[in-house]
Amino acid sequence: MALTKGERTTITTASSVANRMGVVPAYGGNPITTIAEVATEKLDFFAKRQATLQEGKYKADLEIQTRAYINEIGREYFDNPNMFIQKAGEYIDTLVDKAPVRYKSWTKSMAGSMAGTEGERIFDRRIKLDFLEAENLHNARVQGFNEKTINDMYNLIEFGDDVDLKSGNLANKIDVYKKDVFDAQLSEIYKDYLERYNSAYPEERSQMATPQEFLRGMKLSFEQARINTKIKNMIDIAVLEIEEGGFEYTVGADILTELNSNITKMLNEEYMKNPQIDIRDGAATFIGSTTEERAEIIKNASSFAEAHTGMYKKQLAKYQLNSVTEKNQMHMENLNGFVNSPEKYVSYNEDRLNADIVNLGLDEAAGIKYKNTFYAGKILLDNVDAYLPKMIGGTEIMGVNQTATETYQLLESKGYLDALGIDTPAELKPLIINTHMKLMFSAEELRDISTGKIDIFTYNENGEKIRDENKNIVASQQFNAIVAYASQFNEEIPAITDFLNDTISLTDTTSEESLDKLDKAAYMVHYFINENGFEYMFKGLTSENKAKILKLSEYHKLRSINTSQVSRQDVANSFFDSLKTQTVTQRQEILTELDNFIYYGNEDETEGGINLTEMVNEYITKYQKMDLTSPFQANLFNELATGQVQSVLGDGQIDSVLVDQRRVQEVIRPLLNIYLPNMFTDSASVTEDSVKHQLEKVLPLIMEDFKNNGYNWKIW
């Protein structure tokens, strides 16, 4: 059959086939338009993606910043919720205001949530702190109230109020105090506690005592104070009786120990059974306590009793010690005063002495010595007043030596020497001189001499030392009076001796006081050696100190030189350096050099040098010409008759006393060796002129030692 050509009734396209096959049809529009649309879709995708990323970044950053700030103000206002809320609110408002419109709601929600969480913690913390502060304030209030109560009750009866203390009305006073003072103040405290308890949160209330428990505790506290007050009263009464009885410490301590035992027994055996152990205990007694509560009260009361009695035992021991110390001090001061300042005790009599003996607690032997010392001092004062002049230059009935002898003999006859501890008349001389000088000058003046406070120079209106025509410093009237006294009696002045010994021992050369004392001591030495040559100034000094003090004359010479090259302190330092002990080698070299210049007038010695025998006898001759008198010429003659010195007699009178060469060499030269080497720094400074110069200085000391060794050349 042949195919014929007909008409198509169903049209099938490529696209429809493709659709049925799942193939996406090709864009049928304009190609340029199609590309643009595709690009736009991609750009929108990237924009949305970027926006999402920016949002995440913004939110994360803001959360971090917000959290940091909330934490910061949370730490700053950790206990102040109001300030925290204020600061957090201001911050949140600022964040919301600056946030983009689409983020404002989120920002406010996020920041508010953080602030709320931290705020809750702060509120909770504040509540707890408020509770603790209130609790602490309450406890402090209660403690202060209790302390005031105890103090008030302890002072209901003053110690020492004999009548009130022993009257037995303590219970009545406690009752009145509890009613009028304690209960009224406790009512206010209890009211405040009750209000705080009722307003407390459950967890807070669980930490508090109930109002009933609190009130009971306060009543028990008062009961403790009442018991302690009663115990205190018992102990105070006992101590008062101890004082009134004048009991010794040991007796008083035993009484308190026994009382403490009785108190412990009373508490444990009586109070434990019945709080109202005595009908006089009063209405203030808390009778509703349990056994356990009373046991605690007894424990505290026993500790209080032990502490209170212990305090009094310490006081008694201290009082007794102080009393003994004061009595011993008074005893020694009086014994010393009887002898060294008898003028202060002229009002004393037998009755006063007996009263002193009782008050000082002296036994029989000590009492006898006490009286004997007083009467010895009285004899000393009476004899000084009777035998020695009332003014310098006055005529004495007896000299110091004879007064000492007469006084010694009288003291010996009365049996008073043992009280003074004196064995020879010579030991009485310092006492006689001091007593006599205090009558003529004053105790203050003598003290000023011994301490260096005396003014020994005269000054012009500009405060400068006045000098005479020879450029020598003019001594003060006070010092001249002391010198005149020493010159008249030719005796040691103990005050001067004390001053010189103290000055030569100075260790501080920097203070004005030390330099002033050094200047005064140096002037004294210069004056005594070069002006008058009074050897009395060296009495009472050791040989070592004599040698040192001699050097003060050189110090005075240097101090008198007006030069700006050497300071005052430099001169002082140089002086004390010169006092340093010489080495054995140095001293021996100086002694060897001295031998080259000193001889004794022997026939076999060559001419030249220094004749020591001649110097000694010239010194004796000069001394004989002094206008002095002696009451002991007979005794001196007997000493001379021993042959230790050579005497030349004429017309039955002793005209002169000469020392032979052998005696000078054997006795005087060793004395010279004590002093003279110290006057030289080294052997090179030893020359004939320097030796002679220094010999003239030390000879008074040597001759005084010569006499004290038994070779009495002093006769007139």
C-alpha positions as CSV (number, residue, x, y, z in Angstrom):
1,M,0.0,0.0,0.0
2,A,1.5,3.2,-0.9
3,L,2.0,5.8,1.8
4,T,0.2,9.0,1.3
5,K,0.9,12.5,2.7
6,G,-1.7,13.7,5.3
7,E,-2.1,16.6,7.8
8,R,-0.4,16.6,11.4
9,T,-3.0,17.0,14.1
10,T,-0.7,16.7,17.2
11,I,2.3,18.8,17.5
12,T,5.2,17.4,19.7
13,T,8.1,19.7,20.4
14,A,11.6,19.2,21.7
15,S,10.9,21.1,24.8
16,S,7.9,19.1,25.7
17,V,9.8,15.9,25.3
18,A,12.6,17.3,27.3
19,N,10.2,18.3,30.0
20,R,8.9,14.8,30.2
21,M,12.4,13.6,30.3
22,G,13.3,15.9,33.2
23,V,15.5,18.2,31.2
24,V,15.4,21.9,32.1
25,P,14.4,23.9,29.2
26,A,16.8,26.5,27.8
27,Y,16.1,30.1,28.5
28,G,14.1,31.3,25.7
29,G,14.5,35.1,26.3
30,N,17.2,37.6,25.6
31,P,20.6,36.2,26.6
32,I,21.9,39.4,28.0
33,T,18.9,39.8,30.3
34,T,19.3,36.2,31.4
35,I,22.9,36.7,32.5
36,A,22.0,39.8,34.5
37,E,19.3,38.0,36.4
38,V,21.6,35.2,37.3
39,A,24.3,37.6,38.6
40,T,21.7,39.5,40.7
41,E,20.6,36.3,42.4
42,K,24.2,35.5,43.3
43,L,24.8,39.0,44.7
44,D,21.7,38.8,46.8
45,F,23.0,35.5,48.2
46,F,26.3,37.0,49.1
47,A,24.7,40.1,50.7
48,K,22.5,38.0,52.8
49,R,25.4,35.9,53.9
50,Q,27.5,38.9,54.8
51,A,24.6,40.4,56.7
52,T,24.3,37.2,58.7
53,L,28.0,37.2,59.5
54,Q,27.9,40.9,60.6
55,E,25.0,40.3,62.9
56,G,26.7,37.4,64.6
57,K,29.9,39.5,65.0
58,Y,27.9,42.5,66.4
59,K,26.0,40.4,68.9
60,A,29.0,38.5,70.1
61,D,31.1,41.7,70.5
62,L,28.3,43.5,72.3
63,E,27.7,40.5,74.7
64,I,31.4,40.5,75.6
65,Q,31.5,44.2,76.2
66,T,28.3,44.1,78.2
67,R,29.3,41.2,80.3
68,A,32.6,42.8,81.1
69,Y,30.9,46.1,82.2
70,I,28.2,44.3,84.2
71,N,30.9,42.3,86.0
72,E,32.9,45.5,86.7
73,I,30.1,47.4,88.3
74,G,29.0,44.2,90.0
75,R,32.4,44.0,91.7
76,E,32.4,47.8,92.5
77,Y,28.8,47.8,94.0
78,F,28.8,44.2,95.2
79,D,26.8,45.2,98.3
80,N,24.9,48.2,96.9
81,P,22.0,47.1,94.7
82,N,20.7,50.6,94.2
83,M,23.9,51.9,92.8
84,F,24.3,48.8,90.7
85,I,20.8,49.2,89.2
86,Q,21.5,52.9,88.5
87,K,24.8,52.2,86.7
88,A,23.4,49.2,84.8
89,G,20.3,51.1,83.7
90,E,22.4,54.0,82.4
91,Y,24.6,51.6,80.5
92,I,21.7,49.7,78.9
93,D,20.0,52.9,77.8
94,T,23.2,54.0,76.1
95,L,23.6,50.6,74.3
96,V,20.0,50.7,73.1
97,D,20.3,54.3,71.9
98,K,23.4,53.5,69.8
99,A,22.2,50.1,68.5
100,P,21.0,49.8,64.9
101,V,17.2,49.8,64.7
102,R,16.9,46.1,63.9
103,Y,19.1,45.3,67.0
104,K,17.5,47.6,69.6
105,S,15.1,45.1,70.9
106,W,17.7,42.4,71.1
107,T,20.3,44.7,72.8
108,K,17.8,45.7,75.5
109,S,16.8,42.1,76.1
110,M,20.4,40.8,76.2
111,A,21.8,43.6,78.5
112,G,18.8,43.5,80.7
113,S,19.1,39.8,81.2
114,M,22.7,40.1,82.2
115,A,22.1,43.0,84.6
116,G,19.1,41.2,86.1
117,T,21.2,38.1,86.9
118,E,24.0,40.0,88.5
119,G,21.5,42.2,90.3
120,E,19.8,39.2,91.9
121,R,23.2,38.1,93.3
122,I,23.9,41.6,94.6
123,F,20.5,41.8,96.2
124,D,21.0,38.4,97.9
125,R,24.4,39.4,99.1
126,R,23.1,42.7,100.5
127,I,20.4,40.9,102.4
128,K,23.0,38.5,104.0
129,L,25.3,41.4,104.8
130,D,22.5,43.4,106.3
131,F,21.7,40.4,108.5
132,L,25.3,40.0,109.6
133,E,25.7,43.7,110.3
134,A,22.6,43.7,112.3
135,E,23.7,40.6,114.2
136,N,27.1,42.1,114.9
137,L,25.6,45.4,116.1
138,H,23.2,43.5,118.3
139,N,26.0,41.4,119.8
140,A,28.2,44.5,120.4
141,R,25.2,46.2,122.0
142,V,24.6,43.2,124.3
143,Q,28.3,42.9,125.1
144,G,28.5,46.6,126.0
145,F,25.3,46.4,128.0
146,N,26.7,43.4,130.0
147,E,30.0,45.1,130.6
148,K,28.3,48.2,131.9
149,T,26.1,46.0,134.1
150,I,29.1,44.3,135.6
151,N,31.0,47.5,136.1
152,D,28.0,49.2,137.7
153,M,27.4,46.2,140.0
154,Y,31.1,46.0,141.0
155,N,30.9,49.7,142.0
156,L,27.7,49.4,144.0
157,I,29.9,49.3,147.1
158,E,33.3,51.2,146.9
159,F,36.3,49.3,148.3
160,G,37.5,51.1,151.4
161,D,34.0,52.2,152.5
162,D,34.2,50.2,155.7
163,V,30.7,50.8,156.8
164,D,29.0,50.1,153.5
165,L,31.3,47.2,152.6
166,K,30.5,45.3,155.7
167,S,26.9,46.3,156.1
168,G,25.4,43.3,154.4
169,N,23.1,45.4,152.2
170,L,24.7,44.4,148.9
171,A,21.6,42.3,148.0
172,N,19.3,45.3,148.4
173,K,21.5,47.4,146.2
174,I,21.5,44.7,143.5
175,D,17.7,44.4,143.7
176,V,17.3,48.1,143.2
177,Y,19.8,48.2,140.4
178,K,18.1,45.3,138.6
179,K,14.7,46.9,138.9
180,D,15.6,50.5,138.1
181,V,18.4,50.1,135.6
182,F,19.0,46.6,134.2
183,D,15.4,45.7,133.5
184,A,14.6,49.0,131.9
185,Q,17.5,48.8,129.5
186,L,17.0,45.1,128.8
187,S,13.4,45.9,127.8
188,E,14.6,48.1,125.0
189,I,17.1,45.6,123.8
190,Y,14.6,42.8,123.9
191,K,12.1,44.8,121.9
192,D,14.6,45.5,119.1
193,Y,15.6,41.9,119.1
194,L,12.0,40.7,118.8
195,E,11.4,43.1,115.8
196,R,14.5,41.9,114.1
197,Y,13.6,38.2,114.7
198,N,10.1,38.7,113.3
199,S,11.3,40.5,110.2
200,A,14.1,38.0,109.4
201,Y,13.9,35.5,106.5
202,P,13.4,31.9,107.4
203,E,17.1,31.0,106.7
204,E,18.2,34.0,108.9
205,R,15.8,33.2,111.7
206,S,17.2,29.7,111.8
207,Q,20.5,31.2,112.8
208,M,19.0,33.3,115.7
209,A,18.0,32.4,119.2
210,T,14.4,32.6,119.8
211,P,13.2,35.7,121.8
212,Q,12.6,33.5,124.8
213,E,16.1,32.0,124.6
214,F,17.6,35.4,124.2
215,L,15.8,36.8,127.2
216,R,16.8,33.7,129.3
217,G,20.4,34.2,128.3
218,M,20.3,37.8,129.5
219,K,18.8,36.8,132.8
220,L,21.5,34.2,133.2
221,S,24.2,36.8,132.4
222,F,22.8,39.0,135.2
223,E,22.8,36.1,137.6
224,Q,26.5,35.5,136.7
225,A,27.2,39.2,137.4
226,R,25.3,39.0,140.7
227,I,27.3,35.9,141.9
228,N,30.6,37.5,140.9
229,T,29.6,40.7,142.6
230,K,28.8,38.8,145.8
231,I,32.2,37.0,145.6
232,K,34.0,40.3,145.0
233,N,32.4,41.8,148.0
234,M,33.5,38.9,150.2
235,I,37.1,39.2,148.9
236,D,37.2,43.0,149.3
237,I,36.0,42.6,152.9
238,A,38.8,40.1,153.6
239,V,41.5,42.4,152.0
240,L,40.2,45.4,154.0
241,E,40.6,43.4,157.2
242,I,44.1,42.3,156.1
243,E,45.1,46.0,155.7
244,E,43.5,47.0,158.9
245,G,45.3,44.2,160.7
246,G,48.6,45.1,159.1
247,F,49.3,41.5,158.3
248,E,52.4,40.5,156.4
249,Y,52.1,39.3,152.8
250,T,52.4,35.7,153.7
251,V,49.6,35.9,156.3
252,G,47.4,37.9,153.9
253,A,48.0,35.5,151.1
254,D,47.0,32.5,153.4
255,I,43.8,34.3,154.4
256,L,42.8,34.9,150.7
257,T,43.7,31.3,149.8
258,E,41.4,30.0,152.5
259,L,38.7,32.3,151.5
260,N,38.9,31.2,147.9
261,S,38.5,27.6,149.1
262,N,35.4,28.5,151.1
263,I,33.9,30.3,148.1
264,T,34.4,27.2,145.9
265,K,32.8,25.1,148.5
266,M,29.8,27.4,148.9
267,L,29.2,27.4,145.1
268,N,29.5,23.7,144.6
269,E,27.7,22.5,147.7
270,E,25.1,25.2,148.3
271,Y,24.5,27.3,145.2
272,M,24.3,24.2,143.0
273,K,21.4,22.9,145.1
274,N,19.6,26.2,145.6
275,P,20.5,29.5,143.9
276,Q,19.0,31.4,146.8
277,I,21.5,30.1,149.3
278,D,21.0,33.0,151.6
279,I,17.7,34.8,152.4
280,R,19.6,38.1,151.9
281,D,20.4,37.2,148.3
282,G,17.4,39.2,147.3
283,A,14.7,39.3,144.6
284,A,17.3,39.7,141.8
285,T,18.3,36.0,142.2
286,F,17.5,33.9,139.2
287,I,16.0,30.8,140.7
288,G,14.8,29.2,137.5
289,S,18.2,28.0,136.3
290,T,18.9,24.4,135.4
291,T,21.6,22.3,136.8
292,E,23.7,22.7,133.7
293,E,23.3,26.4,133.7
294,R,24.3,26.7,137.4
295,A,27.3,24.5,136.6
296,E,28.4,27.0,134.0
297,I,27.8,29.9,136.4
298,I,29.9,28.1,139.1
299,K,32.7,27.5,136.7
300,N,32.9,31.2,135.7
301,A,32.5,32.4,139.3
302,S,35.3,30.1,140.5
303,S,37.6,31.5,137.8
304,F,36.6,35.0,138.8
305,A,37.3,34.3,142.5
306,E,40.7,32.9,141.7
307,A,41.6,35.9,139.5
308,H,40.3,38.4,142.1
309,T,42.2,36.9,145.0
310,G,45.3,36.5,142.8
311,M,45.2,40.2,141.9
312,Y,45.1,41.1,145.6
313,K,47.9,38.7,146.4
314,K,50.1,40.4,143.7
315,Q,49.1,43.8,145.1
316,L,50.0,42.7,148.7
317,A,53.3,41.3,147.5
318,K,54.0,44.5,145.6
319,Y,52.9,46.7,148.5
320,Q,55.1,44.8,150.8
321,L,58.1,44.9,148.5
322,N,57.6,48.7,148.0
323,S,57.1,49.2,151.7
324,V,60.3,47.2,152.4
325,T,62.1,49.1,149.7
326,E,60.9,52.5,151.0
327,K,61.8,51.5,154.5
328,N,65.2,50.3,153.5
329,Q,65.8,53.5,151.5
330,M,64.6,55.7,154.3
331,H,66.8,53.7,156.7
332,M,69.9,54.1,154.7
333,E,69.2,57.8,153.9
334,N,68.8,58.6,157.6
335,L,71.9,56.7,158.6
336,N,73.8,58.6,155.9
337,G,72.2,61.9,156.8
338,F,72.9,61.5,160.5
339,V,76.6,61.5,159.8
340,N,77.0,63.5,156.6
341,S,74.3,66.1,157.1
342,P,73.7,66.2,160.9
343,E,72.4,69.7,160.6
344,K,69.2,68.4,159.0
345,Y,68.3,66.3,162.0
346,V,68.6,68.9,164.9
347,S,64.9,68.5,165.6
348,Y,65.1,64.8,166.2
349,N,64.8,63.5,169.8
350,E,64.5,60.1,171.5
351,D,60.7,59.8,170.8
352,R,61.3,60.4,167.1
353,L,64.1,57.8,167.0
354,N,61.9,55.2,168.7
355,A,59.0,55.9,166.3
356,D,61.4,55.5,163.4
357,I,62.6,52.2,164.7
358,V,59.1,50.9,164.9
359,N,58.0,52.3,161.5
360,L,61.2,51.0,159.8
361,G,60.7,47.6,161.4
362,L,64.2,47.5,162.8
363,D,65.3,44.7,165.2
364,E,67.1,45.4,168.4
365,A,70.6,45.5,167.0
366,A,69.6,47.6,164.0
367,G,67.7,50.0,166.4
368,I,70.7,50.4,168.6
369,K,72.9,51.2,165.6
370,Y,70.3,53.6,164.3
371,K,70.3,55.6,167.6
372,N,74.0,55.5,168.0
373,T,74.6,56.8,164.5
374,F,72.2,59.7,165.2
375,Y,74.0,60.6,168.4
376,A,77.4,60.2,166.8
377,G,76.3,62.8,164.1
378,K,75.0,65.1,166.8
379,I,78.3,65.0,168.7
380,L,80.1,65.6,165.4
381,L,77.9,68.7,164.7
382,D,78.2,70.0,168.3
383,N,82.0,69.7,168.3
384,V,82.4,71.4,164.9
385,D,80.2,74.2,166.1
386,A,82.1,74.5,169.4
387,Y,85.7,74.1,168.3
388,L,85.9,75.5,164.7
389,P,85.4,79.1,163.5
390,K,82.1,80.4,162.3
391,M,83.7,82.2,159.4
392,I,86.8,82.0,157.2
393,G,89.7,83.6,159.0
394,G,88.1,83.3,162.4
395,T,90.1,81.9,165.3
396,E,89.4,78.3,166.1
397,I,89.6,76.8,169.6
398,M,91.0,73.7,168.1
399,G,92.3,72.9,164.6
400,V,90.8,70.2,162.4
401,N,93.2,67.5,163.6
402,Q,92.5,68.2,167.3
403,T,88.8,68.4,166.7
404,A,89.0,65.1,165.1
405,T,90.9,63.6,168.0
406,E,88.6,65.1,170.6
407,T,85.5,63.9,168.7
408,Y,87.0,60.5,168.2
409,Q,87.7,60.1,171.9
410,L,84.2,61.2,172.9
411,L,82.6,58.8,170.3
412,E,84.8,56.0,171.6
413,S,83.7,56.7,175.2
414,K,80.0,56.6,174.2
415,G,80.4,53.4,172.2
416,Y,79.4,55.1,168.9
417,L,82.5,54.2,166.8
418,D,81.1,50.9,165.6
419,A,78.0,52.7,164.3
420,L,80.2,54.9,162.2
421,G,82.6,52.2,161.1
422,I,85.5,54.5,162.1
423,D,88.8,53.2,163.5
424,T,91.0,56.3,163.6
425,P,90.7,60.0,164.2
426,A,92.0,60.6,160.7
427,E,88.9,58.9,159.3
428,L,86.8,61.6,161.0
429,K,88.5,64.5,159.3
430,P,86.5,64.4,156.0
431,L,83.3,64.3,158.0
432,I,84.4,67.2,160.2
433,I,85.5,69.3,157.2
434,N,82.3,68.7,155.2
435,T,80.2,69.5,158.3
436,H,82.2,72.6,159.0
437,M,82.1,73.8,155.3
438,K,78.3,73.3,155.2
439,L,77.9,75.5,158.2
440,M,80.1,78.2,156.5
441,F,78.9,77.8,152.9
442,S,76.0,75.5,152.1
443,A,75.3,71.9,151.1
444,E,74.3,73.2,147.7
445,E,77.7,74.9,147.2
446,L,79.6,71.8,148.2
447,R,77.4,69.8,145.8
448,D,78.1,72.3,143.1
449,I,81.9,71.9,143.6
450,S,81.8,68.1,143.5
451,T,79.6,68.1,140.3
452,G,81.6,70.9,138.6
453,K,78.6,73.3,138.6
454,I,80.5,75.9,140.7
455,D,81.5,79.1,139.0
456,I,85.2,79.5,139.5
457,F,85.7,82.3,137.0
458,T,84.6,85.9,137.0
459,Y,82.9,87.3,133.9
460,N,82.3,90.7,132.4
461,E,78.9,91.9,131.1
462,N,79.8,90.3,127.7
463,G,80.2,86.9,129.3
464,E,84.0,86.9,128.8
465,K,86.4,85.7,131.5
466,I,88.1,88.6,133.3
467,R,91.9,88.5,133.4
468,D,94.4,90.5,135.6
469,E,97.3,92.6,134.4
470,N,99.3,89.4,133.9
471,K,96.7,87.9,131.7
472,N,95.7,85.4,134.4
473,I,92.1,84.5,134.8
474,V,90.5,86.1,137.9
475,A,88.9,83.5,140.2
476,S,85.4,84.0,141.5
477,Q,84.6,85.0,145.0
478,Q,83.1,81.6,145.7
479,F,86.2,79.8,144.6
480,N,88.4,82.2,146.5
481,A,86.4,81.5,149.6
482,I,87.0,77.7,149.2
483,V,90.7,78.4,148.6
484,A,90.9,80.6,151.7
485,Y,89.2,77.8,153.7
486,A,91.7,75.2,152.5
487,S,94.6,77.6,153.1
488,Q,93.5,78.2,156.6
489,F,93.2,74.6,157.6
490,N,95.6,73.0,155.1
491,E,93.3,70.1,154.7
492,E,91.7,68.1,151.9
493,I,88.4,69.3,150.6
494,P,86.5,66.2,149.7
495,A,84.2,68.0,147.2
496,I,87.3,69.1,145.2
497,T,88.7,65.6,145.4
498,D,85.5,64.1,144.0
499,F,85.4,66.7,141.2
500,L,89.0,66.0,140.1
501,N,88.5,62.2,140.2
502,D,85.4,62.5,138.2
503,T,86.9,64.9,135.6
504,I,90.0,62.8,135.0
505,S,87.7,59.9,134.2
506,L,85.7,61.6,131.6
507,T,85.1,59.7,128.4
508,D,83.0,62.2,126.5
509,T,84.9,65.2,125.2
510,T,82.2,66.5,122.8
511,S,79.6,68.0,125.2
512,E,79.8,71.5,126.5
513,E,79.3,70.2,130.0
514,S,82.4,67.9,129.8
515,L,84.6,70.7,128.3
516,D,83.4,73.1,131.0
517,K,84.3,70.6,133.7
518,L,87.7,70.1,132.1
519,D,88.4,73.8,132.0
520,K,87.5,74.3,135.6
521,A,89.6,71.3,136.8
522,A,92.6,72.6,134.8
523,Y,92.2,76.0,136.3
524,M,92.1,74.5,139.8
525,V,95.3,72.6,139.2
526,H,97.0,75.6,137.7
527,Y,95.9,77.8,140.5
528,F,96.9,75.4,143.3
529,I,100.3,74.6,141.8
530,N,101.4,77.9,140.3
531,E,99.6,80.5,142.5
532,N,99.7,79.1,146.0
533,G,101.1,75.6,145.7
534,F,98.7,74.1,148.3
535,E,99.4,70.5,148.4
536,Y,96.0,69.8,150.1
537,M,94.3,69.6,146.8
538,F,96.1,66.3,146.1
539,K,95.0,64.6,149.3
540,G,92.5,61.8,148.7
541,L,93.7,61.1,145.2
542,T,95.4,57.9,144.1
543,S,99.0,58.2,142.8
544,E,97.7,57.3,139.3
545,N,95.2,60.1,139.3
546,K,97.7,62.5,140.8
547,A,100.0,62.0,137.9
548,K,97.1,62.4,135.4
549,I,95.8,65.5,137.2
550,L,99.2,67.2,137.0
551,K,98.9,67.2,133.3
552,L,95.9,69.5,133.6
553,S,98.2,72.4,134.2
554,E,99.6,71.9,130.6
555,Y,96.0,71.7,129.3
556,H,95.2,75.0,131.0
557,K,98.3,76.6,129.4
558,L,97.1,75.4,125.9
559,R,93.5,76.6,126.6
560,S,94.8,80.0,127.6
561,I,96.4,80.5,124.2
562,N,94.1,82.5,121.9
563,T,94.6,80.8,118.6
564,S,92.2,79.8,115.9
565,Q,94.5,77.0,114.8
566,V,93.5,74.5,117.5
567,S,89.9,74.0,118.6
568,R,88.8,73.5,122.2
569,Q,87.9,69.9,121.5
570,D,91.2,69.2,119.8
571,V,93.0,70.4,123.0
572,A,90.8,68.1,125.1
573,N,91.4,65.1,122.8
574,S,95.1,65.8,122.9
575,F,95.0,65.9,126.7
576,F,93.2,62.6,127.1
577,D,95.5,61.0,124.5
578,S,98.4,62.0,126.7
579,L,96.8,60.1,129.6
580,K,97.0,56.8,127.8
581,T,99.2,54.3,129.5
582,Q,102.8,54.2,128.4
583,T,104.4,51.0,127.2
584,V,107.0,49.4,129.5
585,T,109.7,50.2,126.9
586,Q,108.6,53.9,126.7
587,R,108.5,54.3,130.4
588,Q,111.9,52.7,130.9
589,E,113.5,54.9,128.2
590,I,112.1,58.0,130.0
591,L,113.4,56.8,133.4
592,T,116.9,56.2,131.9
593,E,117.0,59.7,130.5
594,L,115.9,61.1,133.9
595,D,118.9,59.4,135.5
596,N,121.1,61.5,133.2
597,F,119.9,64.7,134.8
598,I,119.2,63.9,138.5
599,Y,121.8,63.4,141.2
600,Y,121.8,63.6,145.0
601,G,124.8,65.7,146.0
602,N,127.2,62.8,146.6
603,E,130.9,63.6,146.6
604,D,131.6,61.3,143.7
605,E,129.0,62.9,141.5
606,T,130.0,65.5,139.0
607,E,128.7,69.0,139.0
608,G,125.8,69.9,136.8
609,G,122.3,68.5,136.4
610,I,119.6,68.7,139.1
611,N,120.5,68.2,142.7
612,L,117.3,66.5,144.0
613,T,118.5,66.6,147.7
614,E,118.9,70.3,147.4
615,M,115.5,70.8,145.8
616,V,113.8,68.7,148.6
617,N,115.5,70.6,151.4
618,E,114.7,74.0,149.8
619,Y,111.1,72.9,149.6
620,I,111.1,72.0,153.3
621,T,112.8,75.3,154.3
622,K,110.3,77.3,152.3
623,Y,107.4,75.4,153.9
624,Q,108.8,76.2,157.4
625,K,108.6,79.9,156.6
626,M,104.9,79.7,156.1
627,D,102.9,81.5,158.8
628,L,101.2,78.4,160.1
629,T,100.8,77.0,163.6
630,S,100.6,73.4,164.7
631,P,99.0,72.0,167.9
632,F,101.0,68.8,167.6
633,Q,104.7,69.9,167.7
634,A,105.5,67.4,170.4
635,N,104.2,64.5,168.4
636,L,106.0,65.7,165.3
637,F,109.3,65.8,167.3
638,N,108.8,62.3,168.4
639,E,108.4,61.2,164.8
640,L,111.5,63.1,163.8
641,A,113.4,61.4,166.6
642,T,113.1,58.1,164.9
643,G,116.0,59.1,162.7
644,Q,114.1,58.9,159.5
645,V,114.8,62.5,158.9
646,Q,117.7,64.7,160.2
647,S,116.8,67.5,162.5
648,V,118.8,70.6,163.5
649,L,117.9,71.9,167.0
650,G,118.7,75.2,168.6
651,D,117.6,76.8,171.8
652,G,115.3,73.9,172.6
653,Q,113.3,74.6,169.5
654,I,113.2,72.8,166.2
655,D,114.7,75.3,163.7
656,S,114.8,73.1,160.6
657,V,114.4,69.6,159.3
658,L,116.7,68.4,156.6
659,V,116.5,65.1,154.6
660,D,119.8,63.4,154.0
661,Q,121.0,62.2,150.5
662,R,120.4,58.5,151.3
663,R,116.8,59.1,152.2
664,V,116.2,61.2,149.1
665,Q,117.7,58.5,146.9
666,E,116.0,55.5,148.6
667,V,112.6,56.9,149.4
668,I,111.9,60.1,147.4
669,R,113.3,59.0,144.1
670,P,110.9,56.0,143.8
671,L,108.1,58.4,144.5
672,L,109.4,60.6,141.8
673,N,109.3,57.7,139.4
674,I,105.6,57.4,139.9
675,Y,104.8,60.9,138.7
676,L,107.6,62.3,136.6
677,P,107.6,59.8,133.6
678,N,103.9,60.6,133.0
679,M,104.8,64.2,132.3
680,F,106.8,63.3,129.2
681,T,105.5,61.8,125.9
682,D,108.8,60.1,125.0
683,S,112.5,60.0,125.9
684,A,113.4,62.7,123.3
685,S,111.3,65.3,125.3
686,V,113.4,64.7,128.4
687,T,115.9,67.6,128.9
688,E,117.4,69.2,131.9
689,D,115.1,72.2,131.7
690,S,112.0,70.1,131.1
691,V,112.9,67.8,134.0
692,K,113.5,70.8,136.4
693,H,110.2,72.4,135.2
694,Q,108.2,69.2,135.8
695,L,110.0,68.5,139.1
696,E,108.7,71.8,140.5
697,K,105.2,70.7,139.6
698,V,105.3,67.2,141.1
699,L,107.4,68.0,144.2
700,P,104.4,69.0,146.4
701,L,102.8,65.6,145.6
702,I,106.0,63.7,146.2
703,M,106.7,65.5,149.5
704,E,103.1,64.8,150.6
705,D,103.5,61.1,149.8
706,F,106.8,61.2,151.7
707,K,105.1,62.5,154.8
708,N,102.2,60.0,154.5
709,N,104.8,57.1,154.4
710,G,105.9,58.1,157.9
711,Y,108.6,60.7,157.3
712,N,106.9,63.7,158.8
713,W,109.0,66.7,157.8
714,K,106.1,69.2,158.4
715,I,107.0,71.2,161.5
716,W,106.8,74.9,162.2
